[in-house]
């Protein structure tokens, strides 16, 4: 049988060492402050990665749409008047006779769920996303051009 000492029988140095097993309030606050700083840094970095991912997704969407417009151009011997023409076909009755099937099922949006802008200028076209702020013709716009 093991005999245990009662705390009253300990020397003062041993009792101080035994009572030092807990953390002080200052130590806990210091650890908490460090965790808050690390959490803030991680949040900022994740937010930047999220924005970059949305920009890349929108660029991929615009390039896919560019391929669809080129397919329309080959089929119909001209550019579509609008993005809806890729789904519904041309509005011109003469070209409507050549229309076989939709090229896309739905009109896509950018990664921020904003509508894309499509414009035709002669034999060239432009597809534009408003970017992060959703406003066209600002510095953050994402643009794909074709001819």
N, C-alpha and C positions, 0 to 999 in steps of 0.2 A: 504494500500500500504506500502510495506517495503522499508525503505530508507537504501541504502547501503552507507557505508562510502567510501570515496575516499581514496586511499592509502596515499595521502598527509596528511590526517588527523590522521594517525596512530602514536602512540608513537614510538620512536626508538626501544624499546624492542620488540614490537609486529611486527614491520616490519622485524626485524632480524629473528624472529620465522617463519614468513610467507615465507621468501626467502629460508628457510632451507628445503624445500620439495623435492629437487632434490638430487641425489647421486653424490658424487664427483668422479673424474676420478680414484683416488686411491682406493676407495671402489669397483668400477666396475672391476678394474684390479685384486683386491684381490679375488673377487667372481669368475672371469674367471680362475684364477690360481687354485683355489680349484676344480672347475669343470674339469679342465684338469687332475689334479692328480687323481681324482675319476675315470675319463674315462680311464686313463692308467691302473689302478688297475683292473677295470672291463674287459678290453680287455685281459689282461694277464690271468685272471681267466677263461674267456670264451675259450681262445686258449687252455689251458690245458684240459678243459672239452671236447673240440672237439677231441683232440688227444686220450684221454681216450675212447671216444665213438668209434673212428675208431679201436682202439685196440680190444675193446669188440666185435665189429661187425665182425672183422676178426676172432677172436676166435670162434664165433658162426658159421661163414662160414666154418671154418676148421672142427668143430665138426659135422656139417651137412654132409660135404663131407666124413668124417669118417664113418658115418652111411650108406652112399651110397656105400662106398667101402665094408663094411660088407655085404650089400645086394648082391653085385656082388659076393663076396666070397661064400655066401650061394648058389646062383644060379649056379655059374660056378665051384665050388669046387676049387677055387684058387684065388689069388690076381690078379688084373688087371696089365698089363704091364705099362700102362700110364693112366692118367686121361681121355684121349680121349676114352679109352676102355669102360668107363662108358656110353658114348654117342653112340659110333659106334659099340661096341661089340669087342670080342677078335679077334686077327689077325690069330690065329690058326684055320685051317679049321675044325678040329675035334670038337673044342669047339664052333665054329660058328654055328654048327647045333643045339646046345642047346640054342642059343641066342634067346630070345623071343621079348624083346622090350628095348629101351633105359632106363637107370636108371635116367639119367639127360638129359636135352635138350641142355644146353650150359655149357661150361667149365667156372667155376666161377673164379673171380679174388679177390684179397684182397681189403680192403677199400680204398687203394691208387691207385687202378686200375692196380696193378702189377700182373703178372702171378704167380701162385702158383707152387712150385716145389714138385714133387712127386718122391719118390725113394723106391725101394723094396730091401730088404736084407734078402734073405731066406724066412722065414715065417712071417717076420715083415715088416712094412712100415713106412714111415715118410712123412707128408705133411708139407711144410714149406712156410711161408710168409717172405719176406725180411723186413717187418716191416716199420717203419717210413722212414728210409733212402733208402729202396728199394733194399738194398744189402744183398745177402745171406751170412750166416755164420758170422754175426756180433752180438753184444750184444742185439740188439733190435728185433731179429727174433722171430716170433711166430711159435711154432712147436707143432704138434699133432702127436703122435705115436700110432700105433696099431699093432695087430698081428693076 
